[in-house]
Amino acid sequence: MPSELTAETLKQHSVKERKALILEQASLIDATHITDDKLLKAYRLGKIISSVSEDYFKYQIEQNNNQESVLGLKQQSQVIQ
């Protein structure tokens, strides 16, 4: 596994595998200054997700633009109905 998680890496895996990769990378973040467990988990996940989110969202938008995405106005209306 690469030392740094990227959107390219994530998009090659299933949702379950993506979750495992994100959790694994998050556990490697040094945050010894945070003592609250819930805050520590949120901080670590936030750091990982923010590092790949822009590229990952661009990829997802590209995919939606290349297909008949539910995000299209016509498709939204049909799905809502």
C-alpha positions in Angstrom: 0.0 0.0 0.0 1.3 3.5 -0.8 2.5 5.6 2.1 0.1 8.4 1.1 -3.5 7.8 0.3 -4.7 9.4 -2.9 -8.0 9.7 -4.8 -6.5 7.5 -7.5 -5.9 4.8 -5.0 -9.4 5.0 -3.5 -11.3 4.9 -6.7 -9.7 1.5 -7.6 -11.3 -0.1 -4.5 -14.8 -1.1 -3.3 -16.5 1.1 -0.7 -15.6 -1.5 2.0 -12.0 -1.5 0.9 -11.9 2.3 0.8 -13.1 2.5 4.4 -10.4 0.1 5.5 -7.7 2.1 3.7 -9.0 5.4 5.2 -9.1 3.9 8.8 -5.7 2.4 8.4 -4.1 5.7 7.2 -6.0 7.6 9.9 -4.5 5.4 12.6 -1.0 6.5 11.5 -1.6 10.2 12.1 0.2 11.5 15.2 -2.3 13.4 17.3 -0.9 12.8 20.8 -2.0 16.3 21.8 -5.7 15.2 21.6 -6.8 13.3 24.7 -10.5 12.8 24.0 -11.0 9.6 22.0 -14.0 10.8 19.9 -12.2 14.0 19.0 -9.0 12.1 18.2 -10.9 9.8 15.8 -12.7 12.8 14.2 -9.4 14.7 13.8 -7.6 11.8 12.2 -10.5 11.0 9.8 -10.8 14.6 8.9 -7.1 14.9 8.1 -7.3 11.9 5.8 -10.5 12.8 4.1 -9.6 16.4 3.5 -6.3 15.3 1.9 -8.1 13.4 -0.9 -11.5 15.0 -1.1 -10.9 17.6 -3.8 -9.4 15.1 -6.3 -12.0 12.5 -5.4 -14.9 14.9 -5.8 -13.5 16.0 -9.2 -13.4 12.3 -10.3 -16.9 11.7 -9.1 -18.2 14.8 -10.9 -16.5 13.7 -14.1 -18.1 10.3 -13.8 -21.5 11.9 -13.3 -21.0 14.2 -16.3 -20.0 11.2 -18.5 -23.1 9.2 -17.5 -26.7 9.9 -17.0 -26.2 10.8 -13.4 -29.0 11.2 -10.8 -27.5 14.7 -10.3 -28.9 15.8 -13.7 -32.1 17.9 -13.5 -34.1 15.5 -15.7 -32.9 12.5 -13.7 -33.6 14.2 -10.4 -37.2 14.8 -11.4 -37.6 11.2 -12.4 -36.0 9.8 -9.3 -38.1 12.1 -7.1 -41.3 10.9 -8.8 
